[in-house]
């Protein structure tokens, strides 16, 4: 039987922590272990002014730019990207931990509300992770010090349910493998094709190799995404099941020049993997039907992102970035679907305190569809945030 000695509440490094020590117990292995619980997150307020209509207002998503161009001016105030996370971990008497759990929400609710939205929830045990968090194919370490929570639109940033195994290969090398939610793939099925049905059968597989230290590193990744579907044959009264393979390769890096400047880069190419793009997730660009040949065809996608971050002094920083994405052309792709999009941004961030950040950011985006229609937008954003 476990007896608890004390519980203490205090603040360390900006996180509220609750420490619970235990002694005794039925297993000698758990003797003297410490459970640590913590709360972290940030509260952010944004004021945005757009010079063109955009379907999604709380973050910058170039594919949601309204076509045709109308130069309509709109403003939006938001606190929806504020986040709260809660975690627990078990530590031995030497301060090491091989068992932990974490859950996180933001306030980007459905239909424009501020209802809590589940973001992450997972358990880590030794080298194994089970639950929902950033995909193994994502590289969140390249996200710069900007205020827009979507960021460069060509990045691979999504959260999926997964089983991940990570292990070091050497002092500077590591390898991570994952099986991820088979339902993550998103395909376009027209309304006049009721006999077509998406299926979720085989999980998505990813493998990522990392070389470097905690500051400077590069990553190489690959992904295989099976996309399954059924076509019901009304005349022969049977259903044909099919699977096509999407795949992608990814490279990303972060390199510092001294202590004040760093360059971040990511590029990816493949087909049938658009749901892993930060702004195309769920937008049905992984595959579309070729009705003439009665089959599903995966679309190609190319992304490239470059980011430069510079600290003018310990309290003042700037970021400039550019992102471009393009989908492959097919004769049967509808004209209204997206062909390419891009966005770029620049900001000035002031941090008078370690956890307090405020500043101004300008973002430009452009969208072009397969019908050769295009539109662009410029956004000015004022933001302040307090981390805890």
C-alpha positions in Angstrom: 0.0 0.0 0.0 1.3 3.4 -0.9 1.5 6.2 1.7 1.9 9.8 0.5 4.3 12.0 2.5 3.5 15.5 1.2 2.1 17.6 -1.6 3.6 20.9 -2.5 2.5 23.6 -5.0 5.0 26.1 -6.4 6.2 27.7 -9.6 9.4 26.7 -11.4 10.5 28.0 -14.8 7.1 29.4 -15.6 5.2 26.2 -14.9 3.0 25.6 -12.0 4.0 22.2 -10.5 2.5 19.9 -8.0 4.9 17.4 -6.4 3.7 14.2 -4.8 6.2 12.0 -3.1 5.4 8.4 -2.2 7.1 5.8 -0.1 6.6 2.2 0.5 4.4 0.3 -2.0 3.9 -3.2 -3.1 6.8 -3.0 -5.6 10.4 -2.3 -4.7 10.8 -0.8 -8.2 8.5 2.1 -7.3 10.0 2.8 -3.9 11.0 6.4 -3.5 9.5 7.5 -6.9 8.2 11.1 -7.2 5.1 12.1 -9.2 5.3 15.6 -10.7 2.3 17.4 -12.1 2.5 20.7 -14.0 0.4 23.2 -15.9 1.7 25.3 -18.7 0.4 27.4 -21.6 -0.1 31.0 -22.7 -2.8 33.6 -23.0 -2.7 35.5 -26.3 -4.8 38.4 -27.7 -4.7 39.2 -31.4 -6.0 42.2 -33.3 -6.0 41.6 -37.1 -6.8 43.8 -40.1 -7.2 42.1 -43.5 -7.3 43.8 -46.9 -9.2 40.9 -48.6 -11.8 38.4 -47.5 -10.4 35.2 -46.0 -12.6 32.2 -44.9 -10.5 31.5 -41.8 -9.9 34.6 -39.7 -8.0 33.4 -36.6 -4.9 32.3 -38.4 -3.4 33.0 -41.8 -4.5 30.2 -44.2 -3.8 31.2 -47.8 -6.1 28.5 -49.3 -9.0 30.2 -47.6 -8.5 33.5 -49.5 -11.7 34.4 -51.2 -11.7 34.3 -55.1 -12.3 36.6 -57.0 -10.3 39.6 -55.6 -12.6 42.2 -54.0 -10.2 44.1 -51.7 -12.7 44.0 -48.8 -11.3 45.3 -45.5 -12.1 43.3 -42.4 -10.9 43.3 -38.8 -10.9 40.5 -36.2 -10.1 40.3 -32.5 -9.3 36.9 -31.1 -8.0 35.0 -28.0 -8.7 31.6 -29.5 -5.1 30.4 -29.9 -4.5 30.7 -26.2 -3.5 27.2 -24.8 -3.5 25.3 -21.6 -1.7 22.0 -21.0 -1.5 19.6 -18.1 1.1 17.0 -17.6 2.3 14.4 -15.1 5.5 12.5 -14.9 7.1 9.9 -12.6 10.7 10.6 -11.5 13.1 8.3 -9.7 15.4 9.4 -6.9 17.9 10.6 -9.5 15.5 12.8 -11.2 15.1 10.6 -14.3 11.7 9.9 -15.8 10.5 7.2 -18.2 6.8 7.5 -17.6 4.7 10.6 -18.4 1.4 11.9 -19.8 0.3 15.2 -21.3 -3.0 16.7 -22.5 -3.6 20.2 -24.0 -6.5 22.3 -25.3 -6.9 25.6 -27.0 -10.1 27.7 -27.6 -10.5 27.4 -31.4 -14.0 25.9 -31.1 -16.4 25.0 -33.9 -18.4 27.6 -35.8 -16.3 30.5 -34.7 -16.8 29.9 -30.9 -14.3 29.9 -28.1 -15.3 26.5 -26.9 -12.3 24.4 -25.7 -10.7 22.2 -28.5 -8.7 19.1 -27.8 -5.2 19.4 -29.2 -3.0 16.8 -27.6 -3.3 13.8 -25.3 -0.6 11.1 -25.0 1.3 8.8 -22.8 5.1 8.3 -23.0 6.8 5.2 -21.5 10.5 4.9 -22.1 10.9 5.0 -25.9 7.3 4.5 -26.7 4.6 7.2 -27.3 0.9 6.4 -27.6 -1.9 9.0 -28.2 -2.5 12.2 -30.2 0.3 14.7 -30.7 2.4 16.3 -33.5 2.9 13.8 -36.3 6.3 12.2 -36.4 6.5 13.7 -39.9 6.1 17.2 -38.5 9.1 19.2 -37.3 7.7 21.7 -34.8 11.3 22.9 -33.9 11.5 24.9 -37.1 8.4 27.1 -36.0 9.8 30.6 -35.6 9.1 33.4 -33.0 6.0 34.7 -34.8 2.5 35.6 -33.6 0.3 33.9 -36.2 -0.3 30.3 -34.9 -0.6 28.8 -38.4 2.8 30.0 -39.6 4.4 29.3 -43.0 1.7 27.5 -45.0 4.0 25.0 -46.6 5.1 23.3 -43.3 4.2 19.8 -42.2 2.4 20.6 -38.9 -0.5 18.3 -37.9 -1.5 16.4 -34.8 -2.5 12.7 -35.3 -3.3 9.7 -33.2 -0.2 7.5 -33.3 2.1 4.9 -31.9 5.7 6.1 -32.1 9.0 4.5 -31.2 12.1 6.7 -30.8 15.6 5.7 -30.1 19.1 7.3 -30.1 21.5 5.8 -32.6 24.6 7.8 -31.3 25.4 10.9 -29.4 24.1 13.1 -32.3 21.8 10.7 -34.1 18.3 9.4 -33.5 15.6 7.5 -35.3 11.8 7.6 -34.8 9.2 5.3 -36.4 5.4 5.7 -36.2 2.1 4.2 -37.2 -0.4 7.0 -37.5 -4.2 7.4 -37.9 -5.4 5.7 -41.2 -8.3 8.1 -41.3 -6.0 11.1 -41.6 -6.0 10.8 -45.4 -8.7 13.1 -47.0 -10.0 12.5 -50.5 -12.4 14.4 -52.8 -15.6 12.5 -53.8 -18.1 14.5 -55.9 -21.7 14.5 -54.9 -22.8 12.7 -58.1 -20.7 9.6 -57.2 -22.6 8.0 -54.3 -21.1 4.6 -55.1 -17.7 5.8 -54.0 -16.7 5.4 -50.4 -13.6 6.2 -48.4 -12.2 3.4 -46.2 -9.7 3.5 -43.3 -7.8 0.2 -43.3 -4.0 0.5 -43.1 -2.1 3.0 -40.9 0.2 5.6 -42.2 3.9 4.8 -41.7 6.6 7.4 -41.1 10.3 7.2 -40.4 12.5 10.2 -39.4 16.2 10.4 -39.0 17.7 13.3 -37.0 21.3 14.4 -36.9 22.7 17.2 -34.7 22.5 18.7 -31.2 19.6 20.4 -29.4 20.3 23.7 -31.3 21.7 22.8 -34.8 20.3 19.8 -36.6 18.8 18.4 -39.8 16.1 15.8 -40.3 15.3 13.4 -43.1 11.9 11.8 -43.2 9.7 9.5 -45.3 6.1 8.6 -45.2 3.9 5.9 -46.8 0.2 6.6 -46.8 -2.2 3.8 -48.0 -5.5 5.4 -49.2 -8.3 2.8 -49.4 -11.7 3.2 -51.0 -14.7 1.2 -52.3 -16.7 1.4 -55.5 -20.1 -0.2 -55.4 -21.1 -1.8 -58.7 -24.9 -1.6 -58.9 -25.2 -3.8 -61.9 -23.2 -6.7 -60.6 -24.3 -6.2 -57.0 -20.8 -6.3 -55.5 -18.2 -3.9 -54.1 -14.7 -3.4 -55.4 -12.1 -2.6 -52.7 -9.0 -0.7 -53.8 -5.9 0.8 -52.1 -3.4 3.3 -53.7 -0.2 4.4 -52.0 0.6 7.9 -51.2 4.2 8.7 -50.3 6.5 11.6 -49.4 10.0 12.6 -48.5 10.9 15.5 -46.2 14.0 17.4 -45.2 14.2 20.1 -42.5 17.0 21.9 -40.7 17.8 24.6 -38.1 21.2 26.3 -38.2 22.4 29.0 -35.9 24.9 31.8 -36.8 26.3 32.8 -33.5 23.7 33.3 -30.8 21.6 36.0 -32.4 20.6 34.6 -35.8 19.3 31.3 -37.1 18.0 29.9 -40.4 15.2 27.3 -40.6 14.2 25.3 -43.7 11.8 22.6 -44.7 10.8 21.0 -48.0 8.7 18.0 -48.9 7.6 16.3 -52.1 5.3 13.3 -52.9 1.8 12.4 -53.6 -1.3 11.6 -51.5 0.1 13.3 -48.4 -1.5 16.8 -48.5 -3.4 16.1 -45.3 0.0 16.5 -43.5 0.3 20.1 -44.8 -0.7 22.6 -42.0 -3.4 24.3 -44.1 -4.6 21.4 -46.3 -5.5 18.9 -43.5 -9.0 17.7 -44.2 -9.4 19.7 -47.4 -9.6 16.5 -49.7 -6.5 17.0 -51.7 -4.8 13.7 -51.1 -6.6 12.0 -54.0 -9.5 12.7 -56.4 -11.5 10.4 -58.7 -10.7 9.8 -62.3 -14.3 9.1 -63.4 -13.4 8.2 -66.9 -11.2 5.3 -65.7 -13.2 4.5 -62.6 -10.3 5.0 -60.2 -8.8 7.2 -57.5 -5.6 9.1 -58.3 -3.3 10.6 -55.7 -2.2 14.3 -56.3 1.4 15.4 -56.2 2.3 18.1 -53.8 5.5 20.2 -53.4 6.3 22.5 -50.4 9.2 24.7 -49.6 9.7 27.0 -46.6 12.6 29.3 -45.6 12.8 31.2 -42.3 15.3 33.7 -40.9 15.2 34.8 -37.3 17.4 37.5 -35.8 17.6 38.9 -32.2 18.6 42.6 -32.2 19.2 42.4 -28.5 17.9 40.1 -25.7 14.5 41.7 -25.8 13.9 42.5 -29.4 13.7 40.0 -32.3 12.5 39.8 -36.0 11.5 37.0 -38.3 11.1 37.0 -42.0 9.9 33.9 -43.9 8.6 32.7 -47.3 6.5 29.6 -48.1 5.4 28.1 -51.4 3.2 25.1 -52.2 1.9 23.6 -55.5 -0.3 20.7 -56.3 0.1 18.6 -59.5 -2.1 19.2 -62.4 -4.5 16.5 -63.8 -7.0 16.9 -66.7 -9.8 15.8 -64.4 -9.1 18.2 -61.5 -12.0 20.7 -61.1 -11.1 24.3 -61.9 -12.2 25.4 -58.5 -9.5 23.3 -56.7 -6.3 24.9 -55.5 -3.2 24.8 -57.8 -0.7 26.8 -55.7 -0.5 29.1 -52.8 2.2 31.1 -51.0 2.6 33.3 -48.0 5.4 35.4 -46.5 5.7 37.4 -43.3 7.8 39.8 -41.3 7.5 40.9 -37.7 9.0 42.8 -34.8 8.6 41.1 -31.3 9.4 42.8 -28.0 9.8 40.8 -24.8 10.2 43.1 -21.8 9.9 40.1 -19.5 10.9 36.5 -20.2 7.3 35.2 -20.4 5.7 38.4 -21.8 5.7 39.0 -25.6 4.1 41.7 -27.8 4.6 43.1 -31.2 3.4 43.7 -34.8 3.4 41.3 -37.8 2.7 41.7 -41.5 1.7 38.7 -43.6 1.1 38.4 -47.4 -0.6 35.5 -49.1 -1.6 34.6 -52.7 -3.9 31.8 -54.0 -4.3 30.4 -57.5 -6.8 27.7 -58.6 -6.7 25.3 -61.6 -9.1 27.6 -63.4 -6.3 30.3 -63.4 -8.2 32.5 -61.0 -6.2 34.1 -58.3 -6.4 36.5 -55.3 -4.1 37.9 -52.7 -4.3 39.3 -49.2 -2.3 41.4 -46.8 -2.8 41.2 -43.1 -1.5 43.4 -40.2 -1.6 41.8 -36.8 -1.0 43.2 -33.3 -0.5 40.6 -30.6 0.5 40.2 -27.0 0.9 37.0 -25.0 1.8 35.9 -21.5 3.2 32.4 -21.0 3.0 30.4 -17.8 
